[in-house]
Amino acid sequence: MKNSVCRSYVTQSLTHPESRARMTQEVSTSRLSIVRKPREHPPVFHRDSQALPWSIFADRLQCRMAQRSGSQTPLRDVLADLPCSPELYWYPGSGTDLAPLAFDVPNNPIGRRLLMRNDTTSWTDPVVLLMNDHQQGMHFDFPEDGEVWTGYDFDNTRSLTGRSWARRGKRMWDRYHTQIVTLGPHERYYLSHESSPDPLIPVSIFRAIVTNSLSGDYKRPPFGDEYVVIFVNAPSHTVFQEIILKHGLHVCAVALIRQGGFSQQLHYEQYIDVPKWLINHAQLIDGEPEYFFIDSQGQSRETKKPLCKALDHYEYVGGPVDWGWRPCRAYARLGVDYVRRSKIYVNGSVIT
């Protein structure tokens, strides 16, 4: 009976002329009171006519902590003494994910290796893993010295104690029995430049030992590979402006994995905008990237192609693999050598 009374009251109110007018005025007033904040313009990037030398990047790193890797050469000096400017494997919005190190196995399809301290052959044609994320405190807490990564416990575990040895799925970690140990003390700096809108950008340079077992042709040395990695605690547009574009660095590979919500607060979408930045500024950074690794959130469900239209000329060449929002696929620029053939998906099935 109570519901009938309510329905009757609502019906009478909607049919009465005065009630309809009053409601229309209230709705109109309500709509007028809503003020949508205008979307800010996307970042505008600029660079001088000539890119800064790579050595300037090292010079701009101001030491925040006096910690050094014992008596060994500081990692900043290792980067500064490279015989040429390195290319970058860029992982924007990386969080604490060190998976690119696990994928960098000997005889990988790309045919190149990331920069390692224990392998001087990687110095002649250097590729540096550049990770960035904009999370409060990460430049103090990541990575922790001696942290062990095995691909378990949300992709990392602080200790092998209590680790489940069960092998589930076909993850890279399982396939090669990979383990990553971050070595310290890490070198922490602030990147500064007079004309930068972000005068102090936290930068961490660290080492990581990666070992494999039961890996066959992909076996690493007995004591593993020792990588040099750069992590920047800053949003992606700042990293692009202050490191990639300012120094004219070529980005050979990009990982678009688990790109999340914070970038939208900065008024860009990393699955779409990051590739566009690189493609649109290709003349200033020695060409377009050779490879993109993109998880399912950056792919069209129908065609399995990247959502970013700027990547329409890239071929699907590798995967799928379990990385990020599965599946992750590799896309290569036309004409780029790759061990595997390009692949075509139709209705979710590989036909080539």
Buried (B, 14 or more C-beta within 10 A) or exposed (E): EEEEEEEEEEEEEEEEEEEEEEEEEEEEEEEEEEEEEEEEEBBEBEBEEEBBEBBEBBEBBEEBEEEBBEEEEBBBEBBBEBEEBBBBBBBBBBBBBBBBBBBBBEEEBBEBBBBBBEBEEBBEEBBBBBBBBBEEEBBEEBBBEEBBBBBBEEBBBEEEEEEEEEEEEEBBBBBBBBBBBBBBBBBBBBBBBEEBEEEBBBBBBBBBBBBBEEBEEBBBEEEBBBBBBBBBBBBBBBBBBBBBBBBBBBBBBBBBBBBEEBBEEBEBBBBBBBBBBBBEBBEBBBEBBBBBBBBBBBBEEEEBBBBBEBBEEBBBBBBBBBBBBEBBBBBBBEEBEBEEEBBBBEEEEEEE
